[in-house]
Amino acid sequence: MLPKKVKKRASLLSIFFIVSVLSIFLILNSLNKNILYFNSPSDIRLNKNINFDKKIRIGGMVKKDSLKINDQEIKFVITDFKNEIIVSFTGTVPNLFAEGKGVVAEGKLLDKKFFVANRILAKHDENYMPPEIKNIMKENAK
Amino acid sequence: MLSNIGNILLLSNVLIGALIIYYSFNCLKTSNNLVFKNIYQLSLIQSTLILSCFFTLVAAFLVSDFSLINVYQNSHSLKPVFYKISGTWGNHEGSLLLWVIILTVFSFLFLVLNKNHPKNYRLHTLIIQNLLILGFLFFILFNSNPFSIINPVPKEGLGLNPILQDPALAIHPPLLYVGFVGSSIYFSAAMASMVSNYNDRSFAKSIKGWVLISWVFQTLGIMVGSIWAYYELGWGGFWFWDPVENASLLPWFAMTALLHSLLVLEKRNALYFWTIILCLLTFTLSVTGTFLVRSGILNSVHTFANDPSRGIYILVFLSIMIITSVYFLFTRYKPETNHISGNSKETFVLINNWFMMFYLITVLLGTLYPIFTDVLFKSKISVGPPFYNSVIAPVVVFFLVFMAIGPQTKWIKNKFTNLKQLSIILGGALLTNFTIIFLFKSYSVISNLIIISSLFLIFSSFMDLFKKTKLNFARIISHLSFGFLIFFIGLNHNFTIEKDFNLKLGEEKVIDNYKFVLNDLELINQINYKAIIGKLRVKNMNTNEERTLKPEIRIYDNPQTLTYEASIKTNFFKDHYLTMSNIDRSEYYNVKFQEKPLMIWIWISVVMLSLGGFVSLFKNAKNN
């Protein structure tokens, strides 16, 4: 038999251990569920098994002359100069949102060509281009 | 001219820092318990010089001396005087100078105010703090010098980004810096305590005031930043789990844990090494946050221009700090002899610390995860608010319950005698919660639990006020307002109403029970911007409540920037929040309308929370 003190300490340690394992599991599990993948229109086109229920981010340039606004929504086309995707959005846009500028839209895909955004992001810096888009542009330039 | 003065002052600061270290080592060799007089004098001169250095930069901004690159890039001769001054610390270089000021002034004050502590401990603290000061001075001199000159001298500056021209953002950096740069002093003190074997409750006494000061300012700084984000960024939220916000929250968790474990060290002379780890962790996290924000490794709404070379310098500095701290921890570590009973106030304080560590790890993982996946798998991801909410919200429920019970327990050995009282409080919390559901509408299970547990904390803190024993006002105020904070955030989160739509001039739109009319657009000319002001009439058709909101679209001249100003109408029950944007002069204006209940109470709760810290600080100063 182990002494009482050792037993007590062992049980405390095991509680601590179980709690930490549980909380790490909780964190990682939730992390896996809630990350937003960043895609370019080309990624979407090439991807065969898209989960349409999952929120994603799409980045690229707002195509010139693609912007249409009516009383319901703002519609525009995101392009990475290879592939395009139509985006529909309701709400206010960031101040740097304009045709020919970089944009990141957050939302869900309806199908491979149509995206419903619930948030449009842009950084508060006129020369800003999301690094993700910069990379895409670089790759496309090759 | 001003550039030369500034550079000379910076260099003389390096010299004085080195001298202080030299004399401190000399003084350590002497056997009496007196600190050399010249160390005091040098320390005072050091503080004076760094302040003059800062005022030199302020002067350069005031007279618009565009021969300094820093002034040229961040100021404009037509900018209002207030923003010329606040522009001094609104940029990377200037903010680093502010950083060094706090390091230096805290170093001086710590030396002067801790005269009843042993010489060895004070001098070691001074030496380590001055090493930190030198590290940052070199960073300023070689990488981010605010006094660098530009040739030929430009006629006009580029101007400060308009979204930074804001009173909240003018005071946000100084508050936050006192918070997380202030934590440097107990980083140094913790190292000194290990080196000089000054490891009992008097060590806890010597740093308690400093932990409190930094905690109070960190809390206020985070709040002011959050208020700014609320009205300036136009999303209507006050917390976005943006990397920059997370960076300020990480040291806050460590500080809060430290604040509590210090109590155990002070009262029971236990948990010494754990307290030391928290001291080291707080400042390390502050520097980590700075690294993440300034190096451009993470995407965020922040506007600091990014430069990888800065990142490398801070990273090297950070690594040295971490390696030395870990080295000292391992070489000096002794297992504690004091045994802590499972049911005692000590354990409850430890439980608080576990929770804080849990939040800290969660936020740290969420913030760093995108970097890992980018490096390891080349996949671009971002971790959004749902992650933090889903991990933290359920845990907060338990946290609040422990926070209510903890203070009722006794040191050393506790017995639960007040179970009856606790169940009455729980009953009251449940009743109030279901009244809220009945009066308004239902909300999710987790929200229910959060509201119930926050009410549990609020009620039991109130009950403490009527106890016959000596009252700990600081604790009651802080715990009570934290309960209120979570309570209001819970309600605000659940009952916020949001409507997005597009509207033409004169058009009327009905969505659910709200009617919106864009009555008028007015054009005005201000000194440094032009604005289109919309007049939107909002009517709640259920309550017949009517309001006119006036959102603005501003076009600033220097630098030319377009901004959208939210229109916010606040009262004690709710905020009405409306932003309006326009794309390419289209006839449609894009409108976002939000009704956010109890917004003002969230800010008031945070102010009260830090007030608790002030009360404790005051009491601490009186006792010593």
Interface residues (C-beta under 8 A of the other chain):
Chain A: K8 L12 V19 S23 L26 I27 S30 L31 K33 N34 I35 L36 Y37 F38 K55 R57 L67 I69 N70 D71 Q72 E73 I74 T90 G91 T92 V93 P94 N95 L96 F97 A98 E99 E106 K123 H124 D125 E126 P130 P131 E132
Chain B: N161 I163 G234 N299 V301 T303 G342 W354 F358 I361 T362 L365 G366 Y369 T373 S379 K380 I381 S382 V383 G384 P386 F387 S390 V391 V395 D500 F501 N502 L503 K504 E507 K509 P559 T561 L562 T563 Y564 T579 M580 S581 I583 D584 S586 Y588 N590 V591 K592
